[in-house]
Amino acid sequence: MTRALPTLDGSRVLMGLLPAQLSEQYAQLERYGFILLFAFIWLGVFDRVLWPLVGVVIRFIG
């Protein structure tokens, strides 16, 4: 029996903080996480969401 090493990205912590119904829905999406990650990169979601947040943090820091 092989056991997979869980990811170290904190997604399980988020699952524990969500209400039960949302946690169940989030758990169902978990198996598609890698595909969703590639889709978000390909569609440019990170460019529109992540980089503005990075800009805010950089302005805040210095």
Buried (B, 14 or more C-beta within 10 A) or exposed (E): EEEEEEEEEEBEEEBEEEEEEEBEEEEEEEEEEEEEEEEBEEEEEEEEEEEEEEEEEEEEEE
